[in-house]
Amino acid sequence: MPFIKVVKNNAYFSRFQVKYRRRREGKTDYYARKRLVTQSKNKYNAPKYRLVVRITNKDIVAQIVYARLQGDFVLCQARSAELPRYGINHGLTNWAAAYATGLLVARRALKKLGLDEKYEGQVTPDGTLVLTEALEEEDAPRPFKAFLDVGLRRTSTGSRVFGVLKGASDGGIYIPHSDKRFPGYDSENKTLDAEVLKKYIYGGHVAEYMESLEEEDDERFKKQFASYLEDGIGSEDIEEIYTSAYAKIREDPTFKPSEKSKDWKAESRKHRDVRLTHAQRQERIQEKIAAFKAG
């Protein structure tokens, strides 16, 4: 029998160190996080902001986050679930909705910091690559800077995370990026077709699909776009909806909580045990003793 070296011996197991909990759960890429969070020492504990984008089946969440030793702190956040307030009632997870969510979180953050009037960004997006630049005025504040945090999501060309990035960049936040991952980028010619990107910003790809599906399969079209048809929205109305929504977001980006059907705080208290005081506990003990003696 050949000699087999035992690698996982007692020495191995005594030195074994488990990975971080969120790595074990497959939730955090610590290789990327380290580079997004680590700040230069000559910046004297200044926060390093991240534009955190997370996409679920029914929602798009964008947050401006910075890290401290205690954990991550959120400066502000926006969700695509807020878009019905601005007139976007359908397709809350498509590329145009991602752009609107990015625009909303950018305008909200800049308003909170008092920079919304100085850095307006690109008011009428045309699909070109425009980075926010510092003002030429003397003693003018520099633009708010953040870095894109995509988490574990694949950064493929045309991904919706870059829709949020484009919206936030056009909203006036300085996010270092190139045009290589936007829809309409040609990897062979190394050029961006601005018209294709503009079409995605205004929901033109959705309108095109609506038209083609209506011609090919009317029954499937009525089923897939039933909610659009109920509200009387056709392919020709899509661009106008997004144009007016972007204008409304710039007018009033402040967060307004939705109206609740129930008082959920009182509802949750119904199912919670009330903590007794020391006097009440002592009284309860005496009652139990008296009951025991009587029985």
VOGU-3710 file (C-alpha; in Angstrom, 3 decimals, decimal comma):
1> mpfikvvknn> 0,000/0,000/0,000  1,471/3,386/-1,022  2,182/6,105/1,492  -0,655/8,680/1,721  0,156/11,944/3,434  -2,603/13,096/5,794  -3,159/16,776/5,016  -6,163/17,453/7,227  -4,594/16,382/10,507  -5,011/17,786/14,022
11> ayfsrfqvky> -2,627/20,665/13,249  -4,789/21,651/10,263  -8,049/21,622/12,191  -6,594/23,458/15,215  -5,597/26,340/12,891  -8,745/26,312/10,745  -10,535/29,651/10,629  -14,085/29,948/9,341  -14,881/32,584/6,751  -16,983/35,660/7,555
21> rrrregktdy> -20,658/34,914/8,098  -21,859/36,840/5,034  -19,268/35,001/2,901  -20,550/31,675/4,209  -24,089/32,765/3,341  -22,938/33,843/-0,140  -24,166/37,421/0,348  -21,010/39,586/0,301  -18,029/39,678/-2,031  -15,362/40,777/0,457
31> yarkrlvtqs> -12,709/41,079/-2,270  -14,805/43,841/-3,888  -16,028/45,308/-0,583  -12,504/45,859/0,711  -11,705/48,014/-2,316  -14,989/49,916/-2,171  -14,767/50,694/1,553  -11,051/51,338/2,192  -10,361/55,074/2,328  -6,965/56,777/1,874
41> knkynapkyr> -5,362/57,709/5,209  -4,666/61,251/4,019  -8,418/61,884/3,749  -8,801/61,939/7,540  -11,770/59,628/8,129  -13,850/61,191/5,336  -16,607/58,760/4,341  -16,225/56,873/1,075  -19,719/56,795/-0,441  -21,101/53,905/-2,493
51> lvvritnkdi> -24,116/53,821/-4,790  -25,498/50,429/-3,757  -27,873/48,899/-6,326  -29,925/45,788/-5,592  -32,558/44,385/-7,964  -35,269/41,936/-6,884  -38,089/40,354/-8,893  -40,481/43,217/-8,075  -38,328/46,144/-6,955  -35,153/48,131/-7,604
61> vaqivyarlq> -33,401/49,592/-4,547  -30,712/52,297/-4,760  -28,911/53,572/-1,661  -26,075/56,000/-0,919  -24,071/54,172/1,768  -20,843/54,735/3,704  -18,991/52,351/6,018  -17,909/52,779/9,634  -16,455/50,300/12,138  -19,942/49,890/13,642
71> gdfvlcqars> -21,366/48,951/10,223  -22,794/50,579/7,104  -24,825/53,786/7,353  -27,345/54,879/4,704  -27,314/58,551/3,711  -30,476/58,218/1,596  -32,300/55,653/-0,484  -34,904/55,326/-3,242  -36,997/52,444/-4,543  -38,799/51,866/-7,811
81> aelpryginh> -41,928/51,228/-5,688  -42,028/55,040/-5,220  -42,299/55,697/-8,980  -46,153/55,510/-9,192  -46,118/58,839/-7,337  -44,386/60,330/-10,404  -46,683/58,707/-12,971  -44,807/55,442/-13,701  -47,331/52,767/-12,721  -46,137/49,840/-14,837
91> gltnwaaaya> -42,863/48,038/-15,513  -41,226/49,003/-12,221  -38,206/46,742/-12,840  -37,344/47,584/-16,468  -34,326/49,609/-17,663  -36,178/52,945/-17,746  -37,484/52,375/-14,191  -33,893/51,655/-13,100  -32,819/54,992/-14,642  -35,680/56,796/-12,855
101> tgllvarral> -34,707/55,196/-9,518  -31,085/56,315/-9,981  -32,223/59,841/-10,854  -34,483/59,910/-7,787  -31,774/58,813/-5,321  -29,307/61,334/-6,821  -31,668/64,310/-6,603  -32,744/63,245/-3,097  -29,136/62,997/-1,863  -28,109/66,336/-3,390
111> kklgldekye> -31,167/68,073/-1,918  -30,284/66,670/1,511  -26,726/68,003/1,149  -27,821/71,371/-0,294  -26,114/70,758/-3,660  -29,220/70,237/-5,811  -29,238/73,768/-7,274  -25,486/73,853/-7,953  -25,300/70,422/-9,616  -28,372/69,804/-11,763
121> gqvtpdgtlv> -26,753/67,128/-13,920  -28,141/66,421/-17,391  -31,673/67,851/-17,381  -32,564/66,462/-20,837  -30,742/63,128/-21,258  -29,639/62,438/-24,830  -27,760/59,152/-24,372  -24,250/60,595/-24,415  -21,631/59,931/-21,730  -21,523/62,972/-19,438
131> ltealeeeda> -19,636/62,963/-16,120  -20,387/65,586/-13,464  -17,531/68,093/-13,319  -16,534/70,538/-10,595  -17,778/74,122/-10,907  -15,309/76,746/-12,090  -16,430/79,284/-9,498  -14,084/80,122/-6,658  -14,838/78,403/-3,317  -17,564/76,338/-5,037
141> prpfkafldv> -18,231/72,920/-3,480  -16,939/69,904/-5,370  -19,479/67,440/-6,800  -20,745/64,641/-4,568  -18,720/61,536/-5,402  -19,838/57,906/-5,095  -18,709/54,531/-6,441  -21,020/51,910/-7,941  -21,580/48,821/-5,761  -23,297/46,020/-7,706
151> glrrtstgsr> -22,899/43,300/-5,049  -22,858/39,812/-6,579  -24,634/40,791/-9,798  -23,084/40,107/-13,205  -21,887/43,317/-14,857  -22,915/42,340/-18,382  -23,484/44,972/-21,086  -26,961/46,497/-20,831  -27,571/45,364/-17,244  -30,138/47,356/-15,265
161> vfgvlkgasd> -27,563/48,244/-12,583  -26,013/50,531/-15,217  -29,442/52,076/-15,753  -29,372/53,160/-12,091  -25,780/54,349/-12,591  -26,746/56,430/-15,630  -29,740/57,941/-13,801  -27,632/58,889/-10,764  -24,893/60,333/-12,986  -27,410/62,401/-14,981
171> ggiyiphsdk> -28,928/63,444/-11,615  -25,735/65,320/-10,653  -23,641/62,778/-8,699  -20,064/62,212/-9,859  -19,664/58,449/-10,383  -16,465/57,440/-12,217  -17,488/55,192/-15,137  -17,174/54,621/-18,875  -19,757/53,867/-21,570  -18,640/50,251/-22,155
181> rfpgydsenk> -21,558/48,618/-20,321  -24,435/50,781/-21,550  -26,958/49,452/-24,087  -25,835/50,478/-27,570  -22,083/50,022/-26,978  -20,315/48,246/-29,854  -17,347/46,244/-28,541  -15,850/45,857/-32,045  -15,875/49,556/-32,969  -15,407/50,690/-29,335
191> tldaevlkky> -18,195/53,261/-29,736  -21,521/53,986/-28,031  -24,661/54,497/-30,098  -26,263/57,373/-28,163  -29,608/56,886/-29,907  -29,930/53,309/-28,586  -29,142/54,434/-25,025  -31,615/57,319/-25,321  -34,264/54,845/-26,498  -33,729/52,751/-23,351
201> iygghvaeym> -33,868/55,822/-21,086  -37,297/56,784/-22,426  -38,654/53,216/-22,551  -38,460/52,962/-26,346  -37,418/49,292/-26,150  -40,675/48,529/-24,267  -42,725/50,429/-26,858  -41,004/48,531/-29,698  -41,699/45,200/-28,025  -45,354/46,143/-27,483
211> esleeedder> -45,751/46,953/-31,187  -43,987/43,800/-32,416  -45,897/41,523/-30,008  -49,229/43,077/-31,000  -48,490/42,284/-34,671  -47,191/38,763/-34,046  -49,456/37,432/-31,267  -52,398/39,616/-30,267  -53,636/37,193/-27,598  -50,264/37,082/-25,840
221> fkkqfasyle> -49,962/40,878/-26,145  -53,314/41,374/-24,370  -52,260/38,980/-21,615  -48,742/40,376/-21,084  -49,705/44,065/-21,240  -53,136/43,712/-19,605  -52,388/46,308/-16,893  -51,164/48,804/-19,538  -54,340/48,308/-21,606  -56,579/48,685/-18,526
231> dgigsediee> -55,118/52,168/-17,971  -55,384/52,988/-21,683  -51,607/53,109/-22,227  -50,319/52,289/-25,699  -46,834/52,085/-27,168  -47,068/55,729/-28,315  -47,628/56,952/-24,713  -44,510/55,354/-23,140  -42,002/58,113/-23,971  -44,289/60,873/-22,695
241> iytsayakir> -44,823/59,018/-19,386  -41,077/58,781/-18,689  -40,341/62,347/-19,866  -42,939/63,819/-17,476  -41,799/61,478/-14,663  -38,179/62,675/-14,898  -39,370/66,295/-14,747  -41,545/65,560/-11,686  -38,642/63,799/-9,917  -36,501/66,913/-10,370
251> edptfkpsek> -39,312/69,134/-9,037  -39,861/67,170/-5,806  -37,510/64,263/-4,983  -38,278/64,253/-1,226  -39,462/61,010/0,345  -43,118/60,790/1,369  -44,271/57,705/3,277  -47,176/55,849/1,740  -50,566/55,803/3,429  -50,971/52,721/5,597
261> skdwkaesrk> -54,196/50,704/5,587  -53,623/49,733/9,260  -51,718/51,049/12,242  -49,074/48,320/12,012  -47,306/49,420/15,195  -50,468/48,845/17,258  -51,166/45,656/15,274  -47,775/44,150/16,154  -48,189/45,018/19,832  -51,296/42,830/20,001
271> hrdvrlthaq> -49,142/39,735/19,600  -46,377/40,816/21,967  -46,218/39,816/25,641  -46,292/42,826/27,949  -43,263/42,961/30,244  -44,318/42,914/33,919  -42,805/45,249/36,510  -40,998/43,887/39,594  -43,991/44,667/41,827  -46,360/42,858/39,437
281> rqeriqekia> -44,106/39,779/39,377  -43,948/39,661/43,186  -47,732/39,993/43,391  -48,130/37,147/40,886  -45,845/34,913/42,990  -47,916/35,618/46,116  -51,113/34,761/44,193  -49,622/31,432/43,110  -48,519/30,632/46,678  -51,987/31,457/48,032
291> afkag> -53,599/29,306/45,331  -51,267/26,404/46,129  -52,028/26,603/49,888  -55,768/26,852/49,237  -55,768/23,866/46,846
//
